[in-house]
């Protein structure tokens, strides 16, 4: 395989450069959107792990405290 033919095909990083990193406005938008999506994913995962480890210990799991008294 010749270097010039391989070079013309491009690779993953060259494709990412052409699509995302060529213009600064698109690159900054991609970084901000990625940070927001990553934060949401980490928050969701940590919350699920915390709830799994604390089943039965939360305020909502205690039947007497989790319900309101009826006014009769």
PyMOL Python script that loads the backbone (N, CA, C, O; Angstrom):
from pymol import cmd

cmd.read_pdbstr("""\
ATOM      1  N   UNK A   1       0.852  -1.184   0.000  1.00  0.00           N
ATOM      2  CA  UNK A   1       0.000   0.000   0.000  1.00  0.00           C
ATOM      3  C   UNK A   1       0.890   1.236   0.000  1.00  0.00           C
ATOM      4  O   UNK A   1       1.759   1.391   0.858  1.00  0.00           O
ATOM      5  N   UNK A   2       0.674   2.060  -0.916  1.00  0.00           N
ATOM      6  CA  UNK A   2       1.461   3.275  -1.080  1.00  0.00           C
ATOM      7  C   UNK A   2       0.968   4.338  -0.099  1.00  0.00           C
ATOM      8  O   UNK A   2      -0.221   4.396   0.213  1.00  0.00           O
ATOM      9  N   UNK A   3       1.863   5.158   0.374  1.00  0.00           N
ATOM     10  CA  UNK A   3       1.518   6.197   1.340  1.00  0.00           C
ATOM     11  C   UNK A   3       0.525   7.199   0.767  1.00  0.00           C
ATOM     12  O   UNK A   3      -0.388   7.635   1.468  1.00  0.00           O
ATOM     13  N   UNK A   4       0.693   7.565  -0.496  1.00  0.00           N
ATOM     14  CA  UNK A   4      -0.200   8.563  -1.104  1.00  0.00           C
ATOM     15  C   UNK A   4      -1.606   8.030  -1.265  1.00  0.00           C
ATOM     16  O   UNK A   4      -2.565   8.780  -1.080  1.00  0.00           O
ATOM     17  N   UNK A   5      -1.765   6.753  -1.606  1.00  0.00           N
ATOM     18  CA  UNK A   5      -3.118   6.201  -1.742  1.00  0.00           C
ATOM     19  C   UNK A   5      -3.776   6.072  -0.375  1.00  0.00           C
ATOM     20  O   UNK A   5      -4.973   6.323  -0.236  1.00  0.00           O
ATOM     21  N   UNK A   6      -3.014   5.689   0.620  1.00  0.00           N
ATOM     22  CA  UNK A   6      -3.566   5.593   1.968  1.00  0.00           C
ATOM     23  C   UNK A   6      -3.908   6.983   2.502  1.00  0.00           C
ATOM     24  O   UNK A   6      -4.890   7.159   3.222  1.00  0.00           O
ATOM     25  N   UNK A   7      -3.110   7.935   2.150  1.00  0.00           N
ATOM     26  CA  UNK A   7      -3.327   9.304   2.615  1.00  0.00           C
ATOM     27  C   UNK A   7      -4.603   9.894   2.008  1.00  0.00           C
ATOM     28  O   UNK A   7      -5.306  10.651   2.676  1.00  0.00           O
ATOM     29  N   UNK A   8      -4.904   9.564   0.775  1.00  0.00           N
ATOM     30  CA  UNK A   8      -6.080  10.129   0.129  1.00  0.00           C
ATOM     31  C   UNK A   8      -7.371   9.538   0.679  1.00  0.00           C
ATOM     32  O   UNK A   8      -8.416  10.186   0.622  1.00  0.00           O
ATOM     33  N   UNK A   9      -7.319   8.319   1.211  1.00  0.00           N
ATOM     34  CA  UNK A   9      -8.511   7.709   1.785  1.00  0.00           C
ATOM     35  C   UNK A   9      -8.914   8.407   3.078  1.00  0.00           C
ATOM     36  O   UNK A   9     -10.103   8.509   3.381  1.00  0.00           O
ATOM     37  N   UNK A  10      -7.974   8.869   3.813  1.00  0.00           N
ATOM     38  CA  UNK A  10      -8.252   9.529   5.072  1.00  0.00           C
ATOM     39  C   UNK A  10      -8.486   8.505   6.168  1.00  0.00           C
ATOM     40  O   UNK A  10      -8.642   7.311   5.909  1.00  0.00           O
ATOM     41  N   UNK A  11      -8.507   8.984   7.356  1.00  0.00           N
ATOM     42  CA  UNK A  11      -8.732   8.109   8.485  1.00  0.00           C
ATOM     43  C   UNK A  11      -9.776   8.688   9.403  1.00  0.00           C
ATOM     44  O   UNK A  11     -10.428   9.683   9.088  1.00  0.00           O
ATOM     45  N   UNK A  12      -9.917   8.067  10.510  1.00  0.00           N
ATOM     46  CA  UNK A  12     -10.903   8.516  11.489  1.00  0.00           C
ATOM     47  C   UNK A  12     -10.587   9.922  11.985  1.00  0.00           C
ATOM     48  O   UNK A  12     -11.472  10.774  12.055  1.00  0.00           O
ATOM     49  N   UNK A  13      -9.344  10.160  12.324  1.00  0.00           N
ATOM     50  CA  UNK A  13      -8.979  11.470  12.852  1.00  0.00           C
ATOM     51  C   UNK A  13      -9.069  12.571  11.797  1.00  0.00           C
ATOM     52  O   UNK A  13      -9.429  13.709  12.100  1.00  0.00           O
ATOM     53  N   UNK A  14      -8.745  12.227  10.584  1.00  0.00           N
ATOM     54  CA  UNK A  14      -8.870  13.227   9.515  1.00  0.00           C
ATOM     55  C   UNK A  14     -10.331  13.559   9.253  1.00  0.00           C
ATOM     56  O   UNK A  14     -10.671  14.714   8.997  1.00  0.00           O
ATOM     57  N   UNK A  15     -11.188  12.559   9.317  1.00  0.00           N
ATOM     58  CA  UNK A  15     -12.623  12.798   9.163  1.00  0.00           C
ATOM     59  C   UNK A  15     -13.178  13.648  10.285  1.00  0.00           C
ATOM     60  O   UNK A  15     -13.984  14.549  10.047  1.00  0.00           O
ATOM     61  N   UNK A  16     -12.750  13.366  11.513  1.00  0.00           N
ATOM     62  CA  UNK A  16     -13.189  14.193  12.642  1.00  0.00           C
ATOM     63  C   UNK A  16     -12.697  15.624  12.490  1.00  0.00           C
ATOM     64  O   UNK A  16     -13.415  16.573  12.805  1.00  0.00           O
ATOM     65  N   UNK A  17     -11.480  15.772  12.011  1.00  0.00           N
ATOM     66  CA  UNK A  17     -10.953  17.115  11.808  1.00  0.00           C
ATOM     67  C   UNK A  17     -11.778  17.871  10.775  1.00  0.00           C
ATOM     68  O   UNK A  17     -12.123  19.036  10.972  1.00  0.00           O
ATOM     69  N   UNK A  18     -12.093  17.193   9.665  1.00  0.00           N
ATOM     70  CA  UNK A  18     -12.862  17.853   8.616  1.00  0.00           C
ATOM     71  C   UNK A  18     -14.260  18.219   9.076  1.00  0.00           C
ATOM     72  O   UNK A  18     -14.772  19.271   8.692  1.00  0.00           O
ATOM     73  N   UNK A  19     -14.895  17.380   9.890  1.00  0.00           N
ATOM     74  CA  UNK A  19     -16.279  17.616  10.294  1.00  0.00           C
ATOM     75  C   UNK A  19     -16.376  18.558  11.495  1.00  0.00           C
ATOM     76  O   UNK A  19     -17.212  19.461  11.506  1.00  0.00           O
ATOM     77  N   UNK A  20     -15.545  18.356  12.485  1.00  0.00           N
ATOM     78  CA  UNK A  20     -15.730  19.055  13.763  1.00  0.00           C
ATOM     79  C   UNK A  20     -14.734  20.180  13.992  1.00  0.00           C
ATOM     80  O   UNK A  20     -15.127  21.293  14.339  1.00  0.00           O
ATOM     81  N   UNK A  21     -13.473  19.908  13.804  1.00  0.00           N
ATOM     82  CA  UNK A  21     -12.449  20.817  14.293  1.00  0.00           C
ATOM     83  C   UNK A  21     -11.967  21.839  13.283  1.00  0.00           C
ATOM     84  O   UNK A  21     -11.072  22.626  13.593  1.00  0.00           O
ATOM     85  N   UNK A  22     -12.519  21.853  12.112  1.00  0.00           N
ATOM     86  CA  UNK A  22     -12.022  22.787  11.115  1.00  0.00           C
ATOM     87  C   UNK A  22     -12.448  24.216  11.422  1.00  0.00           C
ATOM     88  O   UNK A  22     -11.671  25.153  11.240  1.00  0.00           O
ATOM     89  N   UNK A  23     -13.672  24.381  11.886  1.00  0.00           N
ATOM     90  CA  UNK A  23     -14.151  25.721  12.237  1.00  0.00           C
ATOM     91  C   UNK A  23     -14.248  25.824  13.750  1.00  0.00           C
ATOM     92  O   UNK A  23     -14.738  24.904  14.404  1.00  0.00           O
ATOM     93  N   UNK A  24     -13.792  26.920  14.303  1.00  0.00           N
ATOM     94  CA  UNK A  24     -13.760  27.094  15.743  1.00  0.00           C
ATOM     95  C   UNK A  24     -15.163  27.105  16.354  1.00  0.00           C
ATOM     96  O   UNK A  24     -15.354  26.571  17.446  1.00  0.00           O
ATOM     97  N   UNK A  25     -16.134  27.693  15.682  1.00  0.00           N
ATOM     98  CA  UNK A  25     -17.483  27.758  16.243  1.00  0.00           C
ATOM     99  C   UNK A  25     -18.101  26.376  16.382  1.00  0.00           C
ATOM    100  O   UNK A  25     -18.783  26.101  17.370  1.00  0.00           O
ATOM    101  N   UNK A  26     -17.874  25.508  15.413  1.00  0.00           N
ATOM    102  CA  UNK A  26     -18.404  24.144  15.493  1.00  0.00           C
ATOM    103  C   UNK A  26     -17.664  23.357  16.567  1.00  0.00           C
ATOM    104  O   UNK A  26     -18.276  22.576  17.295  1.00  0.00           O
ATOM    105  N   UNK A  27     -16.367  23.554  16.671  1.00  0.00           N
ATOM    106  CA  UNK A  27     -15.564  22.858  17.674  1.00  0.00           C
ATOM    107  C   UNK A  27     -16.002  23.247  19.093  1.00  0.00           C
ATOM    108  O   UNK A  27     -16.155  22.377  19.951  1.00  0.00           O
ATOM    109  N   UNK A  28     -16.200  24.512  19.337  1.00  0.00           N
ATOM    110  CA  UNK A  28     -16.621  24.969  20.660  1.00  0.00           C
ATOM    111  C   UNK A  28     -18.020  24.451  20.978  1.00  0.00           C
ATOM    112  O   UNK A  28     -18.281  24.034  22.107  1.00  0.00           O
ATOM    113  N   UNK A  29     -18.918  24.472  20.003  1.00  0.00           N
ATOM    114  CA  UNK A  29     -20.269  23.936  20.206  1.00  0.00           C
ATOM    115  C   UNK A  29     -20.210  22.448  20.516  1.00  0.00           C
ATOM    116  O   UNK A  29     -20.933  21.974  21.391  1.00  0.00           O
ATOM    117  N   UNK A  30     -19.367  21.708  19.819  1.00  0.00           N
ATOM    118  CA  UNK A  30     -19.213  20.280  20.069  1.00  0.00           C
ATOM    119  C   UNK A  30     -18.689  20.018  21.480  1.00  0.00           C
ATOM    120  O   UNK A  30     -19.162  19.099  22.148  1.00  0.00           O
ATOM    121  N   UNK A  31     -17.731  20.801  21.939  1.00  0.00           N
ATOM    122  CA  UNK A  31     -17.167  20.629  23.280  1.00  0.00           C
ATOM    123  C   UNK A  31     -18.222  20.926  24.344  1.00  0.00           C
ATOM    124  O   UNK A  31     -18.357  20.168  25.305  1.00  0.00           O
ATOM    125  N   UNK A  32     -18.969  22.015  24.185  1.00  0.00           N
ATOM    126  CA  UNK A  32     -19.990  22.380  25.169  1.00  0.00           C
ATOM    127  C   UNK A  32     -21.103  21.339  25.201  1.00  0.00           C
ATOM    128  O   UNK A  32     -21.542  20.939  26.279  1.00  0.00           O
ATOM    129  N   UNK A  33     -21.563  20.895  24.035  1.00  0.00           N
ATOM    130  CA  UNK A  33     -22.612  19.870  23.993  1.00  0.00           C
ATOM    131  C   UNK A  33     -22.119  18.549  24.587  1.00  0.00           C
ATOM    132  O   UNK A  33     -22.865  17.864  25.287  1.00  0.00           O
ATOM    133  N   UNK A  34     -20.879  18.197  24.311  1.00  0.00           N
ATOM    134  CA  UNK A  34     -20.310  16.979  24.881  1.00  0.00           C
ATOM    135  C   UNK A  34     -20.165  17.057  26.392  1.00  0.00           C
ATOM    136  O   UNK A  34     -20.400  16.070  27.089  1.00  0.00           O
ATOM    137  N   UNK A  35     -19.782  18.210  26.900  1.00  0.00           N
ATOM    138  CA  UNK A  35     -19.669  18.377  28.348  1.00  0.00           C
ATOM    139  C   UNK A  35     -21.043  18.281  29.001  1.00  0.00           C
ATOM    140  O   UNK A  35     -21.185  17.670  30.061  1.00  0.00           O
ATOM    141  N   UNK A  36     -22.044  18.874  28.382  1.00  0.00           N
ATOM    142  CA  UNK A  36     -23.402  18.805  28.933  1.00  0.00           C
ATOM    143  C   UNK A  36     -23.927  17.372  28.925  1.00  0.00           C
ATOM    144  O   UNK A  36     -24.483  16.909  29.921  1.00  0.00           O
ATOM    145  N   UNK A  37     -23.753  16.673  27.814  1.00  0.00           N
ATOM    146  CA  UNK A  37     -24.224  15.290  27.726  1.00  0.00           C
ATOM    147  C   UNK A  37     -23.452  14.384  28.683  1.00  0.00           C
ATOM    148  O   UNK A  37     -24.038  13.498  29.305  1.00  0.00           O
ATOM    149  N   UNK A  38     -22.157  14.598  28.804  1.00  0.00           N
ATOM    150  CA  UNK A  38     -21.349  13.803  29.732  1.00  0.00           C
ATOM    151  C   UNK A  38     -21.750  14.038  31.177  1.00  0.00           C
ATOM    152  O   UNK A  38     -21.801  13.101  31.973  1.00  0.00           O
ATOM    153  N   UNK A  39     -22.033  15.278  31.515  1.00  0.00           N
ATOM    154  CA  UNK A  39     -22.467  15.595  32.880  1.00  0.00           C
ATOM    155  C   UNK A  39     -23.786  14.923  33.197  1.00  0.00           C
ATOM    156  O   UNK A  39     -23.965  14.390  34.292  1.00  0.00           O
ATOM    157  N   UNK A  40     -24.714  14.942  32.250  1.00  0.00           N
ATOM    158  CA  UNK A  40     -26.020  14.303  32.458  1.00  0.00           C
ATOM    159  C   UNK A  40     -25.861  12.793  32.621  1.00  0.00           C
ATOM    160  O   UNK A  40     -26.521  12.192  33.469  1.00  0.00           O
ATOM    161  N   UNK A  41     -25.000  12.177  31.825  1.00  0.00           N
ATOM    162  CA  UNK A  41     -24.793  10.734  31.902  1.00  0.00           C
ATOM    163  C   UNK A  41     -24.159  10.332  33.233  1.00  0.00           C
ATOM    164  O   UNK A  41     -24.577   9.351  33.848  1.00  0.00           O
ATOM    165  N   UNK A  42     -23.157  11.080  33.675  1.00  0.00           N
ATOM    166  CA  UNK A  42     -22.511  10.777  34.952  1.00  0.00           C
ATOM    167  C   UNK A  42     -23.488  10.988  36.103  1.00  0.00           C
ATOM    168  O   UNK A  42     -23.529  10.176  37.028  1.00  0.00           O
ATOM    169  N   UNK A  43     -24.271  12.055  36.064  1.00  0.00           N
ATOM    170  CA  UNK A  43     -25.251  12.326  37.111  1.00  0.00           C
ATOM    171  C   UNK A  43     -26.276  11.199  37.196  1.00  0.00           C
ATOM    172  O   UNK A  43     -26.605  10.742  38.291  1.00  0.00           O
ATOM    173  N   UNK A  44     -26.779  10.754  36.056  1.00  0.00           N
ATOM    174  CA  UNK A  44     -27.763   9.671  36.022  1.00  0.00           C
ATOM    175  C   UNK A  44     -27.164   8.373  36.580  1.00  0.00           C
ATOM    176  O   UNK A  44     -27.802   7.687  37.378  1.00  0.00           O
ATOM    177  N   UNK A  45     -25.954   8.044  36.165  1.00  0.00           N
ATOM    178  CA  UNK A  45     -25.309   6.823  36.625  1.00  0.00           C
ATOM    179  C   UNK A  45     -25.028   6.829  38.118  1.00  0.00           C
ATOM    180  O   UNK A  45     -25.277   5.838  38.803  1.00  0.00           O
ATOM    181  N   UNK A  46     -24.512   7.935  38.623  1.00  0.00           N
ATOM    182  CA  UNK A  46     -24.211   8.021  40.059  1.00  0.00           C
ATOM    183  C   UNK A  46     -25.493   7.966  40.877  1.00  0.00           C
ATOM    184  O   UNK A  46     -25.519   7.334  41.933  1.00  0.00           O
ATOM    185  N   UNK A  47     -26.559   8.616  40.409  1.00  0.00           N
ATOM    186  CA  UNK A  47     -27.831   8.573  41.123  1.00  0.00           C
ATOM    187  C   UNK A  47     -28.387   7.148  41.186  1.00  0.00           C
ATOM    188  O   UNK A  47     -28.876   6.720  42.232  1.00  0.00           O
ATOM    189  N   UNK A  48     -28.315   6.418  40.083  1.00  0.00           N
ATOM    190  CA  UNK A  48     -28.813   5.036  40.064  1.00  0.00           C
ATOM    191  C   UNK A  48     -27.994   4.138  40.982  1.00  0.00           C
ATOM    192  O   UNK A  48     -28.558   3.295  41.680  1.00  0.00           O
ATOM    193  N   UNK A  49     -26.683   4.301  40.993  1.00  0.00           N
ATOM    194  CA  UNK A  49     -25.833   3.514  41.894  1.00  0.00           C
ATOM    195  C   UNK A  49     -26.150   3.845  43.339  1.00  0.00           C
ATOM    196  O   UNK A  49     -26.227   2.941  44.171  1.00  0.00           O
ATOM    197  N   UNK A  50     -26.337   5.127  43.661  1.00  0.00           N
ATOM    198  CA  UNK A  50     -26.637   5.532  45.025  1.00  0.00           C
ATOM    199  C   UNK A  50     -27.991   4.965  45.468  1.00  0.00           C
ATOM    200  O   UNK A  50     -28.116   4.472  46.589  1.00  0.00           O
ATOM    201  N   UNK A  51     -28.997   5.031  44.601  1.00  0.00           N
ATOM    202  CA  UNK A  51     -30.307   4.487  44.951  1.00  0.00           C
ATOM    203  C   UNK A  51     -30.244   2.973  45.131  1.00  0.00           C
ATOM    204  O   UNK A  51     -30.886   2.434  46.032  1.00  0.00           O
ATOM    205  N   UNK A  52     -29.484   2.282  44.291  1.00  0.00           N
ATOM    206  CA  UNK A  52     -29.342   0.837  44.414  1.00  0.00           C
ATOM    207  C   UNK A  52     -28.680   0.452  45.736  1.00  0.00           C
ATOM    208  O   UNK A  52     -29.079  -0.527  46.366  1.00  0.00           O
ATOM    209  N   UNK A  53     -27.680   1.212  46.156  1.00  0.00           N
ATOM    210  CA  UNK A  53     -26.967   0.899  47.398  1.00  0.00           C
ATOM    211  C   UNK A  53     -27.737   1.305  48.644  1.00  0.00           C
ATOM    212  O   UNK A  53     -27.416   0.830  49.734  1.00  0.00           O
ATOM    213  N   UNK A  54     -28.743   2.166  48.524  1.00  0.00           N
ATOM    214  CA  UNK A  54     -29.455   2.663  49.688  1.00  0.00           C
ATOM    215  C   UNK A  54     -30.936   2.281  49.689  1.00  0.00           C
ATOM    216  O   UNK A  54     -31.746   2.991  50.284  1.00  0.00           O
ATOM    217  N   UNK A  55     -31.302   1.189  49.046  1.00  0.00           N
ATOM    218  CA  UNK A  55     -32.690   0.743  49.047  1.00  0.00           C
ATOM    219  C   UNK A  55     -33.075   0.377  50.478  1.00  0.00           C
ATOM    220  O   UNK A  55     -32.357  -0.358  51.157  1.00  0.00           O
ATOM    221  N   UNK A  56     -34.214   0.897  50.927  1.00  0.00           N
ATOM    222  CA  UNK A  56     -34.692   0.646  52.282  1.00  0.00           C
ATOM    223  C   UNK A  56     -34.183   1.642  53.301  1.00  0.00           C
ATOM    224  O   UNK A  56     -34.658   1.634  54.437  1.00  0.00           O
ATOM    225  N   UNK A  57     -33.257   2.483  52.957  1.00  0.00           N
ATOM    226  CA  UNK A  57     -32.687   3.456  53.887  1.00  0.00           C
ATOM    227  C   UNK A  57     -33.136   4.873  53.586  1.00  0.00           C
ATOM    228  O   UNK A  57     -32.858   5.794  54.355  1.00  0.00           O
ATOM    229  N   UNK A  58     -33.830   5.053  52.469  1.00  0.00           N
ATOM    230  CA  UNK A  58     -34.233   6.389  52.065  1.00  0.00           C
ATOM    231  C   UNK A  58     -35.525   6.794  52.754  1.00  0.00           C
ATOM    232  O   UNK A  58     -36.265   5.947  53.252  1.00  0.00           O
ATOM    233  N   UNK A  59     -35.790   8.089  52.778  1.00  0.00           N
ATOM    234  CA  UNK A  59     -37.000   8.626  53.380  1.00  0.00           C
ATOM    235  C   UNK A  59     -38.245   8.076  52.693  1.00  0.00           C
ATOM    236  O   UNK A  59     -39.239   7.779  53.355  1.00  0.00           O
ATOM    237  N   UNK A  60     -38.197   7.939  51.376  1.00  0.00           N
ATOM    238  CA  UNK A  60     -39.347   7.453  50.624  1.00  0.00           C
ATOM    239  C   UNK A  60     -39.650   5.991  50.913  1.00  0.00           C
ATOM    240  O   UNK A  60     -40.781   5.552  50.703  1.00  0.00           O
ATOM    241  N   UNK A  61     -38.674   5.224  51.388  1.00  0.00           N
ATOM    242  CA  UNK A  61     -38.863   3.794  51.637  1.00  0.00           C
ATOM    243  C   UNK A  61     -39.485   3.499  52.996  1.00  0.00           C
ATOM    244  O   UNK A  61     -39.924   2.374  53.233  1.00  0.00           O
ATOM    245  N   UNK A  62     -39.532   4.469  53.883  1.00  0.00           N
ATOM    246  CA  UNK A  62     -40.116   4.261  55.209  1.00  0.00           C
ATOM    247  C   UNK A  62     -41.615   4.508  55.104  1.00  0.00           C
ATOM    248  O   UNK A  62     -42.019   5.638  54.830  1.00  0.00           O
ATOM    249  N   UNK A  63     -42.465   3.486  55.314  1.00  0.00           N
ATOM    250  CA  UNK A  63     -43.894   3.649  55.038  1.00  0.00           C
ATOM    251  C   UNK A  63     -44.586   4.677  55.937  1.00  0.00           C
ATOM    252  O   UNK A  63     -45.492   5.369  55.472  1.00  0.00           O
ATOM    253  N   UNK A  64     -44.199   4.797  57.180  1.00  0.00           N
ATOM    254  CA  UNK A  64     -44.873   5.726  58.084  1.00  0.00           C
ATOM    255  C   UNK A  64     -44.500   7.168  57.760  1.00  0.00           C
ATOM    256  O   UNK A  64     -45.360   8.048  57.813  1.00  0.00           O
ATOM    257  N   UNK A  65     -43.263   7.425  57.432  1.00  0.00           N
ATOM    258  CA  UNK A  65     -42.808   8.788  57.169  1.00  0.00           C
ATOM    259  C   UNK A  65     -43.092   9.234  55.744  1.00  0.00           C
ATOM    260  O   UNK A  65     -43.213  10.431  55.487  1.00  0.00           O
ATOM    261  N   UNK A  66     -43.199   8.313  54.834  1.00  0.00           N
ATOM    262  CA  UNK A  66     -43.381   8.671  53.439  1.00  0.00           C
ATOM    263  C   UNK A  66     -44.813   9.016  53.059  1.00  0.00           C
ATOM    264  O   UNK A  66     -45.064   9.467  51.941  1.00  0.00           O
ATOM    265  N   UNK A  67     -45.754   8.811  53.974  1.00  0.00           N
ATOM    266  CA  UNK A  67     -47.161   9.083  53.679  1.00  0.00           C
ATOM    267  C   UNK A  67     -47.665  10.214  54.558  1.00  0.00           C
ATOM    268  O   UNK A  67     -47.179  10.409  55.672  1.00  0.00           O
ATOM    269  N   UNK A  68     -48.625  10.947  54.063  1.00  0.00           N
ATOM    270  CA  UNK A  68     -49.227  12.022  54.845  1.00  0.00           C
ATOM    271  C   UNK A  68     -50.437  11.479  55.599  1.00  0.00           C
ATOM    272  O   UNK A  68     -51.124  10.569  55.136  1.00  0.00           O
ATOM    273  N   UNK A  69     -50.672  12.051  56.747  1.00  0.00           N
ATOM    274  CA  UNK A  69     -51.832  11.664  57.552  1.00  0.00           C
ATOM    275  C   UNK A  69     -53.099  12.186  56.885  1.00  0.00           C
ATOM    276  O   UNK A  69     -53.124  13.302  56.365  1.00  0.00           O
ATOM    277  N   UNK A  70     -54.136  11.379  56.904  1.00  0.00           N
ATOM    278  CA  UNK A  70     -55.411  11.850  56.362  1.00  0.00           C
ATOM    279  C   UNK A  70     -56.130  12.700  57.415  1.00  0.00           C
ATOM    280  O   UNK A  70     -56.108  12.378  58.603  1.00  0.00           O
ATOM    281  N   UNK A  71     -56.755  13.768  56.974  1.00  0.00           N
ATOM    282  CA  UNK A  71     -57.429  14.677  57.907  1.00  0.00           C
ATOM    283  C   UNK A  71     -58.904  14.325  57.991  1.00  0.00           C
ATOM    284  O   UNK A  71     -59.706  14.828  57.204  1.00  0.00           O
ATOM    285  N   UNK A  72     -59.270  13.474  58.931  1.00  0.00           N
ATOM    286  CA  UNK A  72     -60.673  13.101  59.132  1.00  0.00           C
ATOM    287  C   UNK A  72     -61.093  13.306  60.548  1.00  0.00           C
ATOM    288  O   UNK A  72     -62.245  13.042  60.894  1.00  0.00           O
TER     289      UNK A  72
END
""", "prot")
cmd.dss("prot")
cmd.show_as("cartoon", "prot")
cmd.util.cbc("prot")
cmd.orient("prot")
